[in-house]
Amino acid sequence: MKRRDLIKLLEKNGWYLKRNGGEHDIYTNGRERIPIPRHSEIKERLAQSIIKKLSE
């Protein structure tokens, strides 16, 4: 999955960029944090794991 597509999905669901880490960007919804790696292509299994956290 493309990183920009995953970020669009996060932002559409109310997540926003909290800060930039060393190799990840940290997104939050106010209660939880999700680190997003800075690769142009994110492995499908990792992307599915992140999407699963959205619904929790």
All heavy atoms as a GROMACS GRO file, in nm:
protein
  473
    1MET      N    1   0.085  -0.117   0.000
    1MET     CA    2   0.000   0.000   0.000
    1MET      C    3   0.090   0.123   0.000
    1MET      O    4   0.192   0.126   0.067
    1MET     CB    5  -0.088  -0.001   0.124
    1MET     CG    6  -0.169   0.124   0.145
    1MET     SD    7  -0.277   0.114   0.289
    1MET     CE    8  -0.432   0.098   0.207
    2LYS      N    9   0.052   0.222  -0.074
    2LYS     CA   10   0.127   0.347  -0.078
    2LYS      C   11   0.110   0.421   0.054
    2LYS      O   12   0.002   0.423   0.112
    2LYS     CB   13   0.077   0.436  -0.192
    2LYS     CG   14   0.096   0.378  -0.328
    2LYS     CD   15   0.238   0.399  -0.372
    2LYS     CE   16   0.255   0.351  -0.514
    2LYS     NZ   17   0.393   0.337  -0.549
    3ARG      N   18   0.218   0.480   0.099
    3ARG     CA   19   0.216   0.552   0.227
    3ARG      C   20   0.116   0.666   0.225
    3ARG      O   21   0.040   0.685   0.320
    3ARG     CB   22   0.356   0.606   0.255
    3ARG     CG   23   0.368   0.681   0.385
    3ARG     CD   24   0.512   0.726   0.406
    3ARG     NE   25   0.529   0.780   0.537
    3ARG     CZ   26   0.509   0.908   0.566
    3ARG    NH1   27   0.473   0.992   0.472
    3ARG    NH2   28   0.524   0.951   0.689
    4ARG      N   29   0.111   0.739   0.116
    4ARG     CA   30   0.019   0.853   0.110
    4ARG      C   31  -0.126   0.809   0.114
    4ARG      O   32  -0.210   0.880   0.170
    4ARG     CB   33   0.048   0.939  -0.013
    4ARG     CG   34   0.022   0.872  -0.144
    4ARG     CD   35   0.046   0.968  -0.261
    4ARG     NE   36   0.049   0.894  -0.383
    4ARG     CZ   37   0.158   0.868  -0.453
    4ARG    NH1   38   0.273   0.913  -0.412
    4ARG    NH2   39   0.152   0.798  -0.562
    5ASP      N   40  -0.158   0.691   0.060
    5ASP     CA   41  -0.295   0.640   0.068
    5ASP      C   42  -0.332   0.604   0.212
    5ASP      O   43  -0.443   0.630   0.256
    5ASP     CB   44  -0.311   0.518  -0.022
    5ASP     CG   45  -0.296   0.551  -0.170
    5ASP    OD1   46  -0.318   0.668  -0.207
    5ASP    OD2   47  -0.262   0.460  -0.247
    6LEU      N   48  -0.236   0.546   0.285
    6LEU     CA   49  -0.260   0.511   0.424
    6LEU      C   50  -0.280   0.636   0.508
    6LEU      O   51  -0.370   0.643   0.592
    6LEU     CB   52  -0.144   0.427   0.478
    6LEU     CG   53  -0.156   0.382   0.623
    6LEU    CD1   54  -0.280   0.295   0.642
    6LEU    CD2   55  -0.033   0.306   0.664
    7ILE      N   56  -0.201   0.739   0.482
    7ILE     CA   57  -0.214   0.864   0.558
    7ILE      C   58  -0.347   0.932   0.528
    7ILE      O   59  -0.413   0.983   0.618
    7ILE     CB   60  -0.094   0.957   0.528
    7ILE    CG1   61   0.030   0.898   0.593
    7ILE    CG2   62  -0.120   1.099   0.578
    7ILE    CD1   63   0.158   0.970   0.562
    8LYS      N   64  -0.391   0.928   0.403
    8LYS     CA   65  -0.522   0.985   0.369
    8LYS      C   66  -0.633   0.912   0.445
    8LYS      O   67  -0.726   0.975   0.494
    8LYS     CB   68  -0.548   0.973   0.218
    8LYS     CG   69  -0.474   1.074   0.136
    8LYS     CD   70  -0.508   1.057  -0.011
    8LYS     CE   71  -0.424   1.148  -0.097
    8LYS     NZ   72  -0.453   1.129  -0.240
    9LEU      N   73  -0.620   0.779   0.455
    9LEU     CA   74  -0.719   0.701   0.528
    9LEU      C   75  -0.718   0.737   0.676
    9LEU      O   76  -0.825   0.752   0.738
    9LEU     CB   77  -0.690   0.551   0.510
    9LEU     CG   78  -0.787   0.454   0.576
    9LEU    CD1   79  -0.926   0.468   0.515
    9LEU    CD2   80  -0.737   0.312   0.558
   10LEU      N   81  -0.600   0.753   0.734
   10LEU     CA   82  -0.589   0.793   0.874
   10LEU      C   83  -0.655   0.929   0.897
   10LEU      O   84  -0.735   0.946   0.989
   10LEU     CB   85  -0.442   0.801   0.917
   10LEU     CG   86  -0.369   0.671   0.942
   10LEU    CD1   87  -0.219   0.698   0.957
   10LEU    CD2   88  -0.421   0.602   1.064
   11GLU      N   89  -0.620   1.026   0.814
   11GLU     CA   90  -0.672   1.161   0.831
   11GLU      C   91  -0.823   1.166   0.810
   11GLU      O   92  -0.893   1.243   0.876
   11GLU     CB   93  -0.600   1.258   0.739
   11GLU     CG   94  -0.455   1.279   0.781
   11GLU     CD   95  -0.375   1.364   0.687
   11GLU    OE1   96  -0.418   1.385   0.570
   11GLU    OE2   97  -0.265   1.408   0.728
   12LYS      N   98  -0.873   1.085   0.721
   12LYS     CA   99  -1.018   1.078   0.696
   12LYS      C  100  -1.092   1.029   0.820
   12LYS      O  101  -1.206   1.066   0.844
   12LYS     CB  102  -1.044   0.985   0.577
   12LYS     CG  103  -1.186   0.975   0.535
   12LYS     CD  104  -1.200   0.884   0.416
   12LYS     CE  105  -1.345   0.861   0.380
   12LYS     NZ  106  -1.358   0.765   0.271
   13ASN      N  107  -1.024   0.947   0.902
   13ASN     CA  108  -1.084   0.890   1.022
   13ASN      C  109  -1.049   0.967   1.149
   13ASN      O  110  -1.064   0.916   1.259
   13ASN     CB  111  -1.042   0.744   1.037
   13ASN     CG  112  -1.114   0.655   0.938
   13ASN    OD1  113  -1.234   0.639   0.945
   13ASN    ND2  114  -1.039   0.602   0.843
   14GLY      N  115  -1.001   1.090   1.134
   14GLY     CA  116  -0.980   1.177   1.249
   14GLY      C  117  -0.841   1.172   1.311
   14GLY      O  118  -0.818   1.233   1.415
   15TRP      N  119  -0.747   1.103   1.251
   15TRP     CA  120  -0.609   1.099   1.302
   15TRP      C  121  -0.532   1.216   1.244
   15TRP      O  122  -0.562   1.264   1.135
   15TRP     CB  123  -0.543   0.967   1.262
   15TRP     CG  124  -0.604   0.849   1.331
   15TRP    CD1  125  -0.724   0.792   1.303
   15TRP    CD2  126  -0.550   0.775   1.439
   15TRP    NE1  127  -0.747   0.687   1.387
   15TRP    CE2  128  -0.642   0.673   1.471
   15TRP    CE3  129  -0.431   0.783   1.512
   15TRP    CZ2  130  -0.619   0.582   1.573
   15TRP    CZ3  131  -0.409   0.692   1.612
   15TRP    CH2  132  -0.502   0.592   1.642
   16TYR      N  133  -0.434   1.264   1.317
   16TYR     CA  134  -0.352   1.376   1.269
   16TYR      C  135  -0.207   1.355   1.309
   16TYR      O  136  -0.178   1.278   1.401
   16TYR     CB  137  -0.405   1.509   1.322
   16TYR     CG  138  -0.411   1.517   1.473
   16TYR    CD1  139  -0.304   1.568   1.545
   16TYR    CD2  140  -0.522   1.472   1.543
   16TYR    CE1  141  -0.307   1.574   1.683
   16TYR    CE2  142  -0.527   1.478   1.680
   16TYR     CZ  143  -0.419   1.530   1.750
   16TYR     OH  144  -0.424   1.534   1.888
   17LEU      N  145  -0.118   1.423   1.240
   17LEU     CA  146   0.025   1.412   1.265
   17LEU      C  147   0.058   1.481   1.396
   17LEU      O  148   0.031   1.599   1.415
   17LEU     CB  149   0.105   1.477   1.151
   17LEU     CG  150   0.256   1.478   1.166
   17LEU    CD1  151   0.310   1.335   1.161
   17LEU    CD2  152   0.320   1.561   1.057
   18LYS      N  153   0.114   1.404   1.489
   18LYS     CA  154   0.154   1.460   1.618
   18LYS      C  155   0.298   1.511   1.611
   18LYS      O  156   0.327   1.622   1.654
   18LYS     CB  157   0.140   1.356   1.728
   18LYS     CG  158   0.178   1.409   1.864
   18LYS     CD  159   0.150   1.311   1.973
   18LYS     CE  160   0.184   1.374   2.108
   18LYS     NZ  161   0.147   1.287   2.216
   19ARG      N  162   0.387   1.426   1.560
   19ARG     CA  163   0.527   1.467   1.550
   19ARG      C  164   0.600   1.376   1.452
   19ARG      O  165   0.551   1.271   1.415
   19ARG     CB  166   0.596   1.462   1.685
   19ARG     CG  167   0.608   1.324   1.743
   19ARG     CD  168   0.676   1.326   1.880
   19ARG     NE  169   0.674   1.196   1.942
   19ARG     CZ  170   0.766   1.102   1.924
   19ARG    NH1  171   0.868   1.123   1.843
   19ARG    NH2  172   0.757   0.986   1.986
   20ASN      N  173   0.718   1.419   1.414
   20ASN     CA  174   0.805   1.340   1.328
   20ASN      C  175   0.910   1.276   1.417
   20ASN      O  176   0.978   1.345   1.492
   20ASN     CB  177   0.873   1.426   1.224
   20ASN     CG  178   0.774   1.487   1.127
   20ASN    OD1  179   0.657   1.486   1.152
   20ASN    ND2  180   0.822   1.539   1.019
   21GLY      N  181   0.924   1.145   1.407
   21GLY     CA  182   1.026   1.074   1.481
   21GLY      C  183   1.149   1.056   1.395
   21GLY      O  184   1.163   1.118   1.289
   22GLY      N  185   1.238   0.967   1.436
   22GLY     CA  186   1.361   0.943   1.361
   22GLY      C  187   1.334   0.882   1.225
   22GLY      O  188   1.376   0.933   1.122
   23GLU      N  189   1.263   0.771   1.224
   23GLU     CA  190   1.233   0.703   1.098
   23GLU      C  191   1.083   0.683   1.077
   23GLU      O  192   1.042   0.616   0.982
   23GLU     CB  193   1.303   0.567   1.094
   23GLU     CG  194   1.454   0.580   1.095
   23GLU     CD  195   1.524   0.446   1.092
   23GLU    OE1  196   1.454   0.342   1.090
   23GLU    OE2  197   1.648   0.445   1.094
   24HIS      N  198   1.002   0.738   1.168
   24HIS     CA  199   0.857   0.723   1.161
   24HIS      C  200   0.792   0.858   1.186
   24HIS      O  201   0.849   0.944   1.249
   24HIS     CB  202   0.807   0.626   1.269
   24HIS     CG  203   0.852   0.487   1.250
   24HIS    ND1  204   0.980   0.444   1.281
   24HIS    CD2  205   0.787   0.377   1.205
   24HIS    CE1  206   0.991   0.316   1.255
   24HIS    NE2  207   0.875   0.272   1.208
   25ASP      N  208   0.669   0.872   1.136
   25ASP     CA  209   0.584   0.984   1.173
   25ASP      C  210   0.482   0.929   1.271
   25ASP      O  211   0.431   0.819   1.253
   25ASP     CB  212   0.513   1.042   1.051
   25ASP     CG  213   0.609   1.113   0.957
   25ASP    OD1  214   0.713   1.161   1.004
   25ASP    OD2  215   0.580   1.119   0.837
   26ILE      N  216   0.453   1.004   1.375
   26ILE     CA  217   0.360   0.959   1.478
   26ILE      C  218   0.225   1.027   1.455
   26ILE      O  219   0.216   1.150   1.455
   26ILE     CB  220   0.413   0.994   1.619
   26ILE    CG1  221   0.557   0.948   1.638
   26ILE    CG2  222   0.320   0.936   1.726
   26ILE    CD1  223   0.580   0.800   1.622
   27TYR      N  224   0.124   0.946   1.434
   27TYR     CA  225  -0.013   0.995   1.417
   27TYR      C  226  -0.093   0.960   1.541
   27TYR      O  227  -0.071   0.857   1.604
   27TYR     CB  228  -0.078   0.932   1.293
   27TYR     CG  229  -0.038   1.004   1.167
   27TYR    CD1  230   0.084   0.979   1.106
   27TYR    CD2  231  -0.121   1.100   1.110
   27TYR    CE1  232   0.123   1.046   0.992
   27TYR    CE2  233  -0.083   1.167   0.995
   27TYR     CZ  234   0.038   1.140   0.937
   27TYR     OH  235   0.076   1.208   0.825
   28THR      N  236  -0.187   1.049   1.578
   28THR     CA  237  -0.268   1.027   1.696
   28THR      C  238  -0.412   1.070   1.671
   28THR      O  239  -0.439   1.148   1.580
   28THR     CB  240  -0.210   1.105   1.817
   28THR    OG1  241  -0.286   1.072   1.933
   28THR    CG2  242  -0.214   1.254   1.795
   29ASN      N  243  -0.500   1.016   1.752
   29ASN     CA  244  -0.640   1.059   1.749
   29ASN      C  245  -0.675   1.128   1.881
   29ASN      O  246  -0.790   1.151   1.910
   29ASN     CB  247  -0.734   0.941   1.722
   29ASN     CG  248  -0.734   0.839   1.833
   29ASN    OD1  249  -0.657   0.848   1.928
   29ASN    ND2  250  -0.818   0.739   1.821
   30GLY      N  251  -0.575   1.155   1.962
   30GLY     CA  252  -0.596   1.218   2.092
   30GLY      C  253  -0.578   1.121   2.207
   30GLY      O  254  -0.538   1.160   2.315
   31ARG      N  255  -0.604   0.992   2.185
   31ARG     CA  256  -0.589   0.890   2.289
   31ARG      C  257  -0.480   0.791   2.256
   31ARG      O  258  -0.403   0.753   2.343
   31ARG     CB  259  -0.720   0.812   2.305
   31ARG     CG  260  -0.837   0.893   2.352
   31ARG     CD  261  -0.957   0.804   2.360
   31ARG     NE  262  -0.963   0.720   2.240
   31ARG     CZ  263  -1.071   0.694   2.170
   31ARG    NH1  264  -1.185   0.742   2.207
   31ARG    NH2  265  -1.066   0.618   2.064
   32GLU      N  266  -0.472   0.749   2.132
   32GLU     CA  267  -0.377   0.646   2.090
   32GLU      C  268  -0.279   0.704   1.990
   32GLU      O  269  -0.306   0.806   1.926
   32GLU     CB  270  -0.452   0.530   2.026
   32GLU     CG  271  -0.552   0.463   2.119
   32GLU     CD  272  -0.632   0.358   2.047
   32GLU    OE1  273  -0.575   0.289   1.961
   32GLU    OE2  274  -0.750   0.346   2.075
   33ARG      N  275  -0.164   0.635   1.976
   33ARG     CA  276  -0.063   0.677   1.879
   33ARG      C  277  -0.032   0.560   1.786
   33ARG      O  278  -0.032   0.445   1.828
   33ARG     CB  279   0.066   0.718   1.948
   33ARG     CG  280   0.052   0.840   2.034
   33ARG     CD  281   0.180   0.873   2.102
   33ARG     NE  282   0.223   0.755   2.180
   33ARG     CZ  283   0.342   0.739   2.232
   33ARG    NH1  284   0.433   0.830   2.217
   33ARG    NH2  285   0.372   0.631   2.301
   34ILE      N  286  -0.004   0.593   1.660
   34ILE     CA  287   0.036   0.493   1.563
   34ILE      C  288   0.161   0.545   1.491
   34ILE      O  289   0.157   0.653   1.433
   34ILE     CB  290  -0.074   0.466   1.459
   34ILE    CG1  291  -0.198   0.408   1.522
   34ILE    CG2  292  -0.023   0.372   1.350
   34ILE    CD1  293  -0.311   0.384   1.426
   35PRO      N  294   0.271   0.470   1.495
   35PRO     CA  295   0.388   0.510   1.418
   35PRO      C  296   0.374   0.463   1.272
   35PRO      O  297   0.340   0.348   1.246
   35PRO     CB  298   0.504   0.438   1.488
   35PRO     CG  299   0.441   0.320   1.553
   35PRO     CD  300   0.299   0.358   1.584
   36ILE      N  301   0.398   0.552   1.179
   36ILE     CA  302   0.391   0.522   1.037
   36ILE      C  303   0.532   0.534   0.979
   36ILE      O  304   0.591   0.642   0.985
   36ILE     CB  305   0.297   0.620   0.963
   36ILE    CG1  306   0.160   0.623   1.028
   36ILE    CG2  307   0.287   0.583   0.815
   36ILE    CD1  308   0.083   0.495   1.021
   37PRO      N  309   0.587   0.426   0.925
   37PRO     CA  310   0.723   0.434   0.870
   37PRO      C  311   0.728   0.524   0.748
   37PRO      O  312   0.629   0.542   0.678
   37PRO     CB  313   0.756   0.289   0.833
   37PRO     CG  314   0.627   0.218   0.828
   37PRO     CD  315   0.530   0.293   0.912
   38ARG      N  316   0.844   0.581   0.723
   38ARG     CA  317   0.862   0.671   0.609
   38ARG      C  318   0.914   0.598   0.487
   38ARG      O  319   1.017   0.634   0.432
   38ARG     CB  320   0.959   0.783   0.646
   38ARG     CG  321   0.896   0.888   0.730
   38ARG     CD  322   0.979   1.014   0.726
   38ARG     NE  323   0.950   1.089   0.846
   38ARG     CZ  324   1.036   1.110   0.943
   38ARG    NH1  325   1.157   1.065   0.935
   38ARG    NH2  326   0.999   1.177   1.049
   39HIS      N  327   0.843   0.497   0.443
   39HIS     CA  328   0.875   0.427   0.319
   39HIS      C  329   0.766   0.464   0.220
   39HIS      O  330   0.651   0.481   0.258
   39HIS     CB  331   0.873   0.275   0.338
   39HIS     CG  332   0.964   0.226   0.447
   39HIS    ND1  333   1.100   0.232   0.439
   39HIS    CD2  334   0.936   0.171   0.566
   39HIS    CE1  335   1.153   0.182   0.548
   39HIS    NE2  336   1.056   0.144   0.629
   40SER      N  337   0.801   0.476   0.094
   40SER     CA  338   0.698   0.511  -0.004
   40SER      C  339   0.597   0.398  -0.019
   40SER      O  340   0.480   0.422  -0.047
   40SER     CB  341   0.761   0.544  -0.138
   40SER     OG  342   0.834   0.433  -0.187
   41GLU      N  343   0.641   0.276   0.002
   41GLU     CA  344   0.554   0.159  -0.007
   41GLU      C  345   0.556   0.088   0.128
   41GLU      O  346   0.662   0.050   0.176
   41GLU     CB  347   0.604   0.066  -0.118
   41GLU     CG  348   0.512  -0.047  -0.151
   41GLU     CD  349   0.386  -0.003  -0.224
   41GLU    OE1  350   0.391   0.094  -0.301
   41GLU    OE2  351   0.283  -0.068  -0.205
   42ILE      N  352   0.439   0.072   0.189
   42ILE     CA  353   0.428   0.004   0.318
   42ILE      C  354   0.378  -0.137   0.291
   42ILE      O  355   0.283  -0.156   0.216
   42ILE     CB  356   0.334   0.080   0.412
   42ILE    CG1  357   0.394   0.216   0.443
   42ILE    CG2  358   0.310   0.003   0.540
   42ILE    CD1  359   0.309   0.306   0.526
   43LYS      N  360   0.442  -0.235   0.354
   43LYS     CA  361   0.404  -0.374   0.333
   43LYS      C  362   0.258  -0.395   0.370
   43LYS      O  363   0.207  -0.334   0.464
   43LYS     CB  364   0.494  -0.466   0.414
   43LYS     CG  365   0.636  -0.464   0.364
   43LYS     CD  366   0.722  -0.562   0.438
   43LYS     CE  367   0.864  -0.554   0.382
   43LYS     NZ  368   0.953  -0.650   0.441
   44GLU      N  369   0.192  -0.479   0.294
   44GLU     CA  370   0.048  -0.499   0.308
   44GLU      C  371   0.009  -0.546   0.448
   44GLU      O  372  -0.089  -0.501   0.504
   44GLU     CB  373   0.000  -0.599   0.202
   44GLU     CG  374  -0.149  -0.597   0.181
   44GLU     CD  375  -0.202  -0.462   0.132
   44GLU    OE1  376  -0.133  -0.395   0.053
   44GLU    OE2  377  -0.312  -0.424   0.176
   45ARG      N  378   0.088  -0.634   0.504
   45ARG     CA  379   0.056  -0.687   0.637
   45ARG      C  380   0.063  -0.577   0.743
   45ARG      O  381  -0.022  -0.569   0.832
   45ARG     CB  382   0.152  -0.800   0.671
   45ARG     CG  383   0.111  -0.876   0.792
   45ARG     CD  384   0.188  -1.003   0.802
   45ARG     NE  385   0.143  -1.076   0.919
   45ARG     CZ  386   0.163  -1.202   0.939
   45ARG    NH1  387   0.228  -1.273   0.849
   45ARG    NH2  388   0.121  -1.260   1.047
   46LEU      N  389   0.162  -0.490   0.735
   46LEU     CA  390   0.174  -0.377   0.827
   46LEU      C  391   0.059  -0.280   0.807
   46LEU      O  392   0.000  -0.231   0.904
   46LEU     CB  393   0.307  -0.306   0.808
   46LEU     CG  394   0.330  -0.181   0.892
   46LEU    CD1  395   0.320  -0.212   1.040
   46LEU    CD2  396   0.464  -0.120   0.858
   47ALA      N  397   0.025  -0.252   0.683
   47ALA     CA  398  -0.087  -0.161   0.654
   47ALA      C  399  -0.217  -0.215   0.711
   47ALA      O  400  -0.294  -0.141   0.772
   47ALA     CB  401  -0.099  -0.139   0.503
   48GLN      N  402  -0.240  -0.344   0.697
   48GLN     CA  403  -0.362  -0.405   0.752
   48GLN      C  404  -0.364  -0.396   0.904
   48GLN      O  405  -0.468  -0.373   0.965
   48GLN     CB  406  -0.375  -0.550   0.707
   48GLN     CG  407  -0.403  -0.566   0.560
   48GLN     CD  408  -0.528  -0.495   0.515
   48GLN    OE1  409  -0.629  -0.495   0.584
   48GLN    NE2  410  -0.521  -0.432   0.399
   49SER      N  411  -0.248  -0.412   0.967
   49SER     CA  412  -0.238  -0.400   1.112
   49SER      C  413  -0.273  -0.258   1.158
   49SER      O  414  -0.343  -0.240   1.257
   49SER     CB  415  -0.097  -0.437   1.156
   49SER     OG  416  -0.077  -0.409   1.291
   50ILE      N  417  -0.225  -0.158   1.086
   50ILE     CA  418  -0.253  -0.019   1.119
   50ILE      C  419  -0.401   0.010   1.099
   50ILE      O  420  -0.464   0.073   1.183
   50ILE     CB  421  -0.164   0.074   1.036
   50ILE    CG1  422  -0.018   0.060   1.079
   50ILE    CG2  423  -0.210   0.220   1.049
   50ILE    CD1  424   0.081   0.128   0.988
   51ILE      N  425  -0.458  -0.038   0.990
   51ILE     CA  426  -0.600  -0.016   0.963
   51ILE      C  427  -0.686  -0.082   1.070
   51ILE      O  428  -0.788  -0.030   1.112
   51ILE     CB  429  -0.636  -0.066   0.821
   51ILE    CG1  430  -0.569   0.024   0.718
   51ILE    CG2  431  -0.785  -0.072   0.799
   51ILE    CD1  432  -0.572  -0.028   0.577
   52LYS      N  433  -0.644  -0.198   1.117
   52LYS     CA  434  -0.717  -0.268   1.223
   52LYS      C  435  -0.721  -0.184   1.350
   52LYS      O  436  -0.822  -0.180   1.419
   52LYS     CB  437  -0.652  -0.404   1.250
   52LYS     CG  438  -0.726  -0.488   1.350
   52LYS     CD  439  -0.660  -0.622   1.367
   52LYS     CE  440  -0.732  -0.702   1.474
   52LYS     NZ  441  -0.665  -0.829   1.499
   53LYS      N  442  -0.612  -0.114   1.381
   53LYS     CA  443  -0.608  -0.028   1.499
   53LYS      C  444  -0.705   0.088   1.488
   53LYS      O  445  -0.750   0.141   1.590
   53LYS     CB  446  -0.466   0.025   1.521
   53LYS     CG  447  -0.370  -0.078   1.572
   53LYS     CD  448  -0.235  -0.017   1.597
   53LYS     CE  449  -0.136  -0.123   1.640
   53LYS     NZ  450  -0.004  -0.065   1.665
   54LEU      N  451  -0.738   0.129   1.366
   54LEU     CA  452  -0.833   0.239   1.347
   54LEU      C  453  -0.970   0.204   1.402
   54LEU      O  454  -1.039   0.288   1.457
   54LEU     CB  455  -0.846   0.273   1.198
   54LEU     CG  456  -0.726   0.333   1.128
   54LEU    CD1  457  -0.759   0.352   0.982
   54LEU    CD2  458  -0.688   0.464   1.191
   55SER      N  459  -1.010   0.080   1.387
   55SER     CA  460  -1.144   0.040   1.426
   55SER      C  461  -1.156   0.004   1.574
   55SER      O  462  -1.265  -0.014   1.623
   55SER     CB  463  -1.189  -0.078   1.341
   55SER     OG  464  -1.105  -0.188   1.364
   56GLU      N  465  -1.044  -0.003   1.644
   56GLU     CA  466  -1.050  -0.038   1.786
   56GLU      C  467  -1.091   0.078   1.872
   56GLU      O  468  -1.080   0.188   1.846
   56GLU     CB  469  -0.914  -0.089   1.834
   56GLU     CG  470  -0.880  -0.221   1.772
   56GLU     CD  471  -0.743  -0.271   1.815
   56GLU    OE1  472  -0.667  -0.198   1.882
   56GLU    OE2  473  -0.710  -0.385   1.780
   0.00000   0.00000   0.00000
